[in-house]
Amino acid sequence: MESWLTKVGAVGLSDLELTDFPVTGRGVKTLRRFKQGEMILTIPSDVLWSVEHAYSDPNLGPALRSVMPPLSVEDILATYILFVRSRESGYDGLRTHVSALPGIYSSSIFFSEGELEVCAGTSLYTVTKQLEQRIKDDYRQLAVRLFAQHPDLFPLQKFTIEDVRLLRRATDPYKWALCTVWSRSMDFTLPDGSSIRLLAPFADMLNHSSEVKQCHAYDVKSGDLSVFAGKDYEIGDQVYIYYGPIPNNRLLRLYGFVIPDNPNDSYDLVLTTHPMAPFYEQKQKLWVSAGLDSTTTVALTLTDPLPKNILRYLRIQRADVSGLAAITLQQIDGTDEKISDSNEMEILRFLEESISSLLNCFATPLERLEKQLAEGVYPVGGNAWAAAHVSVGEQRVLRLARAKARNLLAAVESGSGSRSPSAPARCANCDKGSVPLMLCGRCKSVMYCGRTCQVAHFKQHKAACRGTAQ
Ligand SMILES: C[S@@+](CC[C@H](N)C(=O)[O-])C[C@H]1O[C@@H](n2cnc3c(N)ncnc32)[C@H](O)[C@@H]1O
């Protein structure tokens, strides 16, 4: 692959080498020193996998162009990769790239039932289960609309999906190609606001680190992909790029790995309202003017466990006639606050209860999982270990969200910022309520029943604490 790339104009390959590293697996090693900001690698436009190149391929292009409405970007790229992989001649350069791709992936879609059960209760668990059906449906569409129309181009055994009972087979061609796209493609926003997704041979061997920030770029004029040094590198160092601030649930689904204590962990809370609910149409309009919708997904994060949009949504959902009028006035005035104590208490109680129910659905509670991870119950780096980290991350976020809802509720109930006896604040670590509590001195947004709990909770609280501290 490297000699082909150099021949077609790639720059920088003589200073780099593919090597196996602990933790990240195969990656790219430097053979010389690089200063931060220096260009490391350029892969020319002609050899990038993109929708445009798939459409302009003399063999594949006409078949792809005949599909109306067009296939998704994901399916076009997956088909392009499978197509090149299926060819016995031609495409010599691209085929060297395909043969350098991993044979199997460790996305959660390949987990056994037992491995996935470790993260039961998480959004990853639900999404992975839903993906099974979505992938099957997408494949059926693709088979009918494209593969069956051109059997000469797409020999079925090389473009197949296995029987649904064998869905977790990592060798399944369609799922293998999808995982190739999920874990190796790069997305860029172009100056006109549109976006482009592409795969760059060799640049797709770079692993992720949050020690570097965005250091790969797409040049709109030339169409080339370049990688810059995100930090100073010594000879022999691994070169990284930054995949983005991705939580573990997404990392495991798309890339097949997790980052322990990932500061970007999040929980996607789906808020929805039945169309038969009172004043639904009026509420729908208010949601839209607030930039929301009747079904809205809000990401709860360690730094913002209870985003404003949740309260905005629920205030509208729970409003009576006078509440709706108050919200309308607020929207005209450009203000955004509670509409009444009773509405605010109702939504905060609802939130506290809903989050508690969500937490009760996790297969293993946070403390037990943390203990199991510390004791090495799950082999480090394995699927169950990764699933456990996803569960830990989502539970930490949900606990913070619940603590915040409780504190807000206590403040509204007391009417003066102090807590009422009917809704006491609780220790963020052990959840004890009817004991004297002390505030975290730094962020002042969580409470503890004592120093022991504060110390025990520090690991999971530190990211949120940094984010909230003034
Ligand atoms: C773009 S590829 C990078 C090259 C890849 N290691 C290979 O051998 O082909 C992305 C994949 O690399 C692995 N990876 C990247 N960054 C990682 C990290 N920080 N920790 C563990 N695995 C990582 C994951 O398997 C991910 O799906």
PDBQT file of the ligand as one rigid body, heavy atoms in Angstrom, charges set to zero:
ROOT
HETATM    1  C1  LIG A 501      -9.022   4.492  11.991  1.00  0.00    +0.000 C 
HETATM    2  S1  LIG A 501      -8.664   2.947  12.627  1.00  0.00    +0.000 S 
HETATM    3  C2  LIG A 501      -7.026   3.105  13.217  1.00  0.00    +0.000 C 
HETATM    4  C3  LIG A 501      -6.149   1.947  12.816  1.00  0.00    +0.000 C 
HETATM    5  C4  LIG A 501      -6.446   0.622  13.414  1.00  0.00    +0.000 C 
HETATM    6  N1  LIG A 501      -5.816   0.494  14.732  1.00  0.00    +0.000 N 
HETATM    7  C5  LIG A 501      -6.007  -0.513  12.513  1.00  0.00    +0.000 C 
HETATM    8  O1  LIG A 501      -5.245  -1.379  12.939  1.00  0.00    +0.000 OA
HETATM    9  O2  LIG A 501      -6.445  -0.555  11.389  1.00  0.00    +0.000 OA
HETATM   10  C6  LIG A 501      -9.668   2.980  14.045  1.00  0.00    +0.000 C 
HETATM   11  C7  LIG A 501      -9.591   1.756  14.926  1.00  0.00    +0.000 C 
HETATM   12  O3  LIG A 501      -8.379   1.743  15.660  1.00  0.00    +0.000 OA
HETATM   13  C8  LIG A 501      -8.596   1.340  17.010  1.00  0.00    +0.000 C 
HETATM   14  N2  LIG A 501      -8.291   2.489  17.883  1.00  0.00    +0.000 N 
HETATM   15  C9  LIG A 501      -8.084   3.764  17.510  1.00  0.00    +0.000 A 
HETATM   16  N3  LIG A 501      -7.771   4.544  18.552  1.00  0.00    +0.000 NA
HETATM   17  C10 LIG A 501      -7.781   3.753  19.631  1.00  0.00    +0.000 A 
HETATM   18  C11 LIG A 501      -7.559   3.975  21.022  1.00  0.00    +0.000 A 
HETATM   19  N4  LIG A 501      -7.254   5.172  21.504  1.00  0.00    +0.000 N 
HETATM   20  N5  LIG A 501      -7.645   2.914  21.854  1.00  0.00    +0.000 NA
HETATM   21  C12 LIG A 501      -7.951   1.689  21.392  1.00  0.00    +0.000 A 
HETATM   22  N6  LIG A 501      -8.196   1.406  20.080  1.00  0.00    +0.000 NA
HETATM   23  C13 LIG A 501      -8.102   2.429  19.214  1.00  0.00    +0.000 A 
HETATM   24  C14 LIG A 501     -10.062   0.938  17.085  1.00  0.00    +0.000 C 
HETATM   25  O4  LIG A 501     -10.147  -0.428  16.811  1.00  0.00    +0.000 OA
HETATM   26  C15 LIG A 501     -10.678   1.730  15.946  1.00  0.00    +0.000 C 
HETATM   27  O5  LIG A 501     -11.847   1.146  15.407  1.00  0.00    +0.000 OA
ENDROOT
TORSDOF 0
